[in-house]
C-alpha cells in the first residue's frame, strides 16, 4: 500500500504540474522581443533590393545573352539555349509578394493610401516580371496560404495583365490622397509625384505589350491626352532606378564576382558590330577594347558570335586576349563616381517610355509626333550614360526617322534594343513581341534553331502544385522554351 500511495502521489503531482504548465504555454511561447507586426517602411526596402538583385542576376546570366548584347566564351550552355531551371525571378517575386501583401493590408487598415499605392505598383511590376518570363502563373490566389489556399490556380496571362493595369490605375489615383510619408523607399526616396509617373509609364509599357491582342488605343489616349491627371516620365530625372552603394553590403551585384566568372562574358558580335558601324560612343561604356589592345594607341573592339560551342568560343578570333570584355563600369569601376551613376538596377527609364510612345504614335494609337518621341528616346539613352548625342548621329541613314512605316518602326525597335543594354529582361521581353532587330539564333544552338521565348516552370511546381501546373500547361502549351504565351500568339 505504501508503494501504491507513493506512485499515486507522484502521478498526481505530474498531472498537477502539467496542468500548471499548460496554463502558461501561451506566455512561455510568446517572445516579448519578437515583433508581431513590421512597419511598412521597414518592409519596403528589402522587397525592392531582393527583387532587383534577383532580376540583375537573371539578366546577367540569361537576358543579356539571349538578346545578343553579350556572349560567352566558356561554359556556353546558356548561349546555346541549354537552359536548366531559371527560378530567380519566380522565387524572388513570390517570396517577396508576401511582404507586399502585408503592406497593402496594413495601409488599408491605417488609411495610408500612399503606401498602398506604392505597394500596388511594386506588385504590378513584380507580377509582370514573372508572367513575362513564364506566361500563366499564380496570381489571384497567390500568397493565400493563410486563407487556406495551398494550391493556387495559374491565372491566364490575359487576366493577369487586366489585374496589373487595374492596379496601376488605382495606384495613380490613390497617390497623394493621404498625408503619410513613404519611408524606406530606395527607388524614389518617398517622392509621390515620381511614383505616380512610374505607375502611368508602366501602364504604357503594359498596354503596348498586349497591343497585338487587343485594341489599346483608348486606354493609351486616356493617359497621353490627360497628363495632368496621369503624368508620365518627363526626363531622366524621373527614371525608376535602384541605386547601389559604394560600400558593402549594397554594392552593384557584379562588383564582388570572381574575375574568372565575370570574364566568361564577352561582347556579342551582334551588338558590338552594330555600335561600331554607327560610330556609337555607347560602345565604350558597354564594352572595353580587347585585352591585347586595351592600353594600345589604337585599341580594337571585337565581339564574338553567340552560340558557339566551347572550343570555338574560347578560340574565336585568336582567343580571349582578342575578345572584348564587358565594360569596367559594370565590374571593378562599379563603385567609382561614374560607375555609381550607370551601374544601376532599372525598373523603367524615360528613354524606354519615349520609344514606346514613338511606336504608339507611328501605329496611330496615340496623338503626338512619333519622330519627336523617337529622337527623345535616343537622346535620353545617351544622356543616361552621361553622353551627348553626336551631332551627326540622328541624321545618319540607319538612324534618321524616315522611310516607310515599317522602316520607322524598325528604327524605333532597333534603338530601343540598344538602349536596353543590361536593363533587366526588358530587351528580351520586348523583342519577342516586335521581332526587332531580326536576330539569328546562336550558331551551335541546341533548341532546334529557335531563340527561346520563355522560361520553363520550376520543377518543384510539378510536385507541390501539380493540378494547377498541369492545367496551365494544357492551356498554354508544352512546358518548354518555345511555347508562346498569350500576348505572343
Secondary structure as GFF3:
##gff-version 3
##sequence-region A 1 489
A	DSSP	alpha_helix	2	23	.	.	.	ID=ss1
A	DSSP	alpha_helix	25	28	.	.	.	ID=ss2
A	DSSP	alpha_helix	40	58	.	.	.	ID=ss3
A	DSSP	pi_helix	59	63	.	.	.	ID=ss4
A	DSSP	alpha_helix	64	66	.	.	.	ID=ss5
A	DSSP	beta_strand	70	72	.	.	.	ID=ss6
A	DSSP	three_ten_helix	78	80	.	.	.	ID=ss7
A	DSSP	alpha_helix	88	110	.	.	.	ID=ss8
A	DSSP	alpha_helix	113	134	.	.	.	ID=ss9
A	DSSP	beta_strand	137	138	.	.	.	ID=ss10
A	DSSP	three_ten_helix	145	147	.	.	.	ID=ss11
A	DSSP	beta_strand	154	155	.	.	.	ID=ss12
A	DSSP	alpha_helix	157	174	.	.	.	ID=ss13
A	DSSP	alpha_helix	192	209	.	.	.	ID=ss14
A	DSSP	alpha_helix	217	224	.	.	.	ID=ss15
A	DSSP	three_ten_helix	236	238	.	.	.	ID=ss16
A	DSSP	beta_strand	240	242	.	.	.	ID=ss17
A	DSSP	three_ten_helix	253	256	.	.	.	ID=ss18
A	DSSP	alpha_helix	259	263	.	.	.	ID=ss19
A	DSSP	beta_strand	265	267	.	.	.	ID=ss20
A	DSSP	alpha_helix	269	278	.	.	.	ID=ss21
A	DSSP	alpha_helix	283	286	.	.	.	ID=ss22
A	DSSP	beta_strand	287	290	.	.	.	ID=ss23
A	DSSP	alpha_helix	310	315	.	.	.	ID=ss24
A	DSSP	three_ten_helix	316	318	.	.	.	ID=ss25
A	DSSP	three_ten_helix	320	322	.	.	.	ID=ss26
A	DSSP	beta_strand	324	326	.	.	.	ID=ss27
A	DSSP	three_ten_helix	328	330	.	.	.	ID=ss28
A	DSSP	alpha_helix	339	342	.	.	.	ID=ss29
A	DSSP	beta_strand	345	348	.	.	.	ID=ss30
A	DSSP	alpha_helix	350	362	.	.	.	ID=ss31
A	DSSP	alpha_helix	370	384	.	.	.	ID=ss32
A	DSSP	alpha_helix	405	419	.	.	.	ID=ss33
A	DSSP	alpha_helix	426	434	.	.	.	ID=ss34
A	DSSP	alpha_helix	461	464	.	.	.	ID=ss35
A	DSSP	alpha_helix	466	476	.	.	.	ID=ss36
A	DSSP	three_ten_helix	486	488	.	.	.	ID=ss37
###
